Amino acid sequence: MKRFIVLCLVATTMLPASAIAAKRVMSLTQAQAAAQKGDADASAAVGVTTDHDTCLNGCANRGYDKGHCNTACRPGLCHLDEETPYCVAK
């Protein structure tokens, strides 16, 4: 059992931080409030608010499957940790 725990700890330290870190996703309302409090990522995401259909089309044009695009383009959500942070209007 001790060997398993040590192996897990070693494997975890070898993963890149991006594989461990959770993506920041919040509602459009939360992002707007965070932007007003000075959160630069939230401000950037709110500044790139798009509608649902445009988001779906852009996602598909980037080669993602329909399931991924439906999740990424849910109305009212903001994705702060993307290469280009964005929000999808309600």
C-alpha positions as CSV (number, residue, x, y, z in Angstrom):
1,M,0.0,0.0,0.0
2,K,2.8,2.4,0.8
3,R,4.4,1.8,-2.6
4,F,1.1,2.6,-4.3
5,I,0.8,5.9,-2.4
6,V,4.4,6.8,-3.2
7,L,3.8,6.0,-6.9
8,C,0.7,8.2,-7.0
9,L,2.6,11.1,-5.4
10,V,5.5,10.7,-7.9
11,A,3.1,10.5,-10.8
12,T,1.2,13.6,-9.6
13,T,4.4,15.7,-9.4
14,M,5.3,14.7,-13.0
15,L,2.0,16.0,-14.4
16,P,2.0,19.5,-15.9
17,A,0.2,22.1,-13.8
18,S,-2.4,22.5,-16.6
19,A,-3.4,18.9,-16.2
20,I,-4.1,19.3,-12.5
21,A,-5.6,22.8,-12.4
22,A,-9.3,23.2,-12.9
23,K,-10.6,25.6,-15.5
24,R,-12.3,28.7,-14.2
25,V,-15.9,28.7,-15.4
26,M,-18.5,31.0,-13.9
27,S,-21.8,32.5,-14.7
28,L,-22.0,35.6,-16.8
29,T,-23.4,37.5,-13.7
30,Q,-20.5,36.2,-11.5
31,A,-18.0,37.2,-14.2
32,Q,-19.5,40.7,-14.5
33,A,-19.2,41.1,-10.7
34,A,-15.7,39.8,-10.6
35,A,-14.7,42.2,-13.5
36,Q,-16.1,45.1,-11.5
37,K,-13.9,44.0,-8.6
38,G,-10.8,44.1,-10.8
39,D,-10.5,40.4,-12.0
40,A,-8.7,40.9,-15.3
41,D,-9.6,37.4,-16.6
42,A,-13.3,38.0,-15.9
43,S,-13.1,41.4,-17.6
44,A,-11.5,39.9,-20.7
45,A,-14.1,37.1,-20.8
46,V,-17.0,39.6,-20.5
47,G,-15.4,41.7,-23.2
48,V,-15.7,38.8,-25.6
49,T,-19.3,37.9,-25.0
50,T,-20.8,36.0,-27.9
51,D,-24.2,34.5,-28.7
52,H,-24.9,30.8,-28.6
53,D,-25.0,30.2,-32.4
54,T,-21.8,32.1,-33.1
55,C,-20.1,30.2,-30.3
56,L,-21.3,26.8,-31.7
57,N,-20.2,27.7,-35.2
58,G,-16.8,28.9,-34.1
59,C,-16.3,25.8,-32.0
60,A,-17.2,23.5,-34.9
61,N,-14.9,25.4,-37.2
62,R,-12.1,24.7,-34.9
63,G,-12.7,21.0,-35.3
64,Y,-14.3,20.1,-32.0
65,D,-17.1,17.6,-31.8
66,K,-20.7,18.5,-31.2
67,G,-20.7,17.3,-27.5
68,H,-17.7,19.5,-26.7
69,C,-19.2,22.5,-28.4
70,N,-22.6,22.1,-26.6
71,T,-20.7,22.1,-23.3
72,A,-18.4,25.0,-24.2
73,C,-21.2,27.1,-25.5
74,R,-23.8,26.9,-22.8
75,P,-25.7,30.2,-22.6
76,G,-24.8,32.3,-19.5
77,L,-21.4,30.8,-18.8
78,C,-18.0,32.4,-19.0
79,H,-14.7,30.5,-19.6
80,L,-11.9,32.5,-18.0
81,D,-8.9,30.2,-18.5
82,E,-9.1,29.7,-22.2
83,E,-6.5,31.0,-24.6
84,T,-9.1,33.7,-25.4
85,P,-11.4,34.0,-22.5
86,Y,-15.1,34.3,-23.5
87,C,-18.7,34.4,-22.3
88,V,-21.8,33.1,-24.0
89,A,-24.9,35.4,-23.6
90,K,-28.0,34.1,-22.0
